[in-house]
């Protein structure tokens, strides 16, 4: 029984966790880049370098975690999508609601 739990952990849970970490890195770095984009004198270089770094590390992570197995790649992708939702939720700018005076 413990053999199968260890297999499930290594085959699906670990790629899910790595996908979460890759997603937090990718979307966190994207958020950081966009916050610095307008104030940077080298905005194009910053954006391009960030793009290549983010995509390169993410694709490499998916490649090494997946090991040619579609189940592991799918688990990693699921973690990546969950991280996207989490990062967007935590980095969202709160909208101000106007105060309405009651009559």
C-alpha positions as CSV (number, residue, x, y, z in Angstrom):
1,X,0.0,0.0,0.0
2,X,2.8,2.5,0.9
3,X,4.5,1.7,-2.4
4,X,1.5,2.9,-4.4
5,X,1.2,6.0,-2.2
6,X,4.8,6.9,-2.8
7,X,4.4,6.3,-6.6
8,X,1.3,8.6,-6.6
9,X,3.2,11.2,-4.7
10,X,6.2,11.2,-7.0
11,X,4.2,10.9,-10.2
12,X,1.4,13.4,-9.6
13,X,1.8,15.5,-6.4
14,X,5.4,16.5,-6.9
15,X,4.7,17.8,-10.5
16,X,1.7,19.6,-9.2
17,X,3.8,21.4,-6.5
18,X,6.6,22.1,-9.0
19,X,3.9,23.5,-11.4
20,X,2.7,25.8,-8.6
21,X,6.3,27.0,-8.0
22,X,6.8,27.6,-11.7
23,X,3.6,29.5,-11.9
24,X,4.4,31.7,-8.9
25,X,7.8,32.4,-10.4
26,X,6.4,33.1,-13.9
27,X,3.5,35.3,-12.9
28,X,5.3,36.9,-10.0
29,X,8.1,37.9,-12.3
30,X,5.6,39.2,-14.9
31,X,4.0,41.4,-12.2
32,X,7.4,42.7,-11.1
33,X,8.3,43.5,-14.7
34,X,5.1,45.3,-15.4
35,X,5.4,47.4,-12.3
36,X,8.9,48.6,-13.3
37,X,8.2,48.8,-17.1
38,X,7.0,52.4,-17.2
39,X,9.6,53.9,-15.0
40,X,12.6,52.1,-16.6
41,X,14.7,54.0,-19.1
42,X,15.3,50.6,-20.8
43,X,11.8,49.3,-20.9
44,X,12.1,47.3,-24.0
45,X,15.3,45.5,-22.8
46,X,13.7,44.9,-19.4
47,X,10.5,43.4,-20.9
48,X,12.4,41.3,-23.5
49,X,14.9,39.9,-21.0
50,X,12.1,39.2,-18.5
51,X,10.1,37.4,-21.2
52,X,13.0,35.1,-22.3
53,X,14.0,34.4,-18.7
54,X,10.4,33.6,-17.6
55,X,9.6,31.5,-20.6
56,X,12.9,29.7,-20.7
57,X,12.9,28.7,-17.1
58,X,9.2,27.7,-17.2
59,X,9.6,25.5,-20.3
60,X,12.8,23.9,-18.9
61,X,10.9,23.2,-15.7
62,X,8.0,21.6,-17.5
63,X,10.5,19.5,-19.6
64,X,12.4,18.2,-16.6
65,X,9.3,17.5,-14.5
66,X,7.3,15.9,-17.2
67,X,9.9,13.3,-18.2
68,X,7.9,12.5,-21.3
69,X,4.8,11.4,-19.4
70,X,1.7,13.3,-20.2
71,X,0.2,12.7,-16.7
72,X,3.1,14.5,-15.1
73,X,3.0,17.3,-17.6
74,X,-0.8,17.7,-17.0
75,X,-0.3,17.8,-13.2
76,X,2.4,20.4,-13.6
77,X,0.2,22.4,-15.9
78,X,-2.7,22.2,-13.4
79,X,-0.4,23.6,-10.7
80,X,0.8,26.4,-13.0
81,X,-2.9,27.4,-13.7
82,X,-3.7,27.4,-9.9
83,X,-0.6,29.6,-9.3
84,X,-1.8,32.0,-12.0
85,X,-5.1,32.4,-10.2
86,X,-3.4,32.9,-6.9
87,X,-0.9,35.4,-8.1
88,X,-3.5,37.4,-9.9
89,X,-5.7,37.4,-6.8
90,X,-2.9,38.6,-4.5
91,X,-1.6,41.2,-6.8
92,X,-4.9,42.7,-7.9
93,X,-5.2,46.4,-7.4
94,X,-8.2,47.1,-5.3
95,X,-10.7,49.5,-6.9
96,X,-12.0,52.3,-4.8
97,X,-15.7,52.6,-4.6
98,X,-17.0,56.1,-4.4
99,X,-18.8,57.1,-1.3
100,X,-22.4,57.9,-1.8
101,X,-24.0,60.3,0.6
102,X,-27.4,59.3,1.7
103,X,-30.2,61.8,1.3
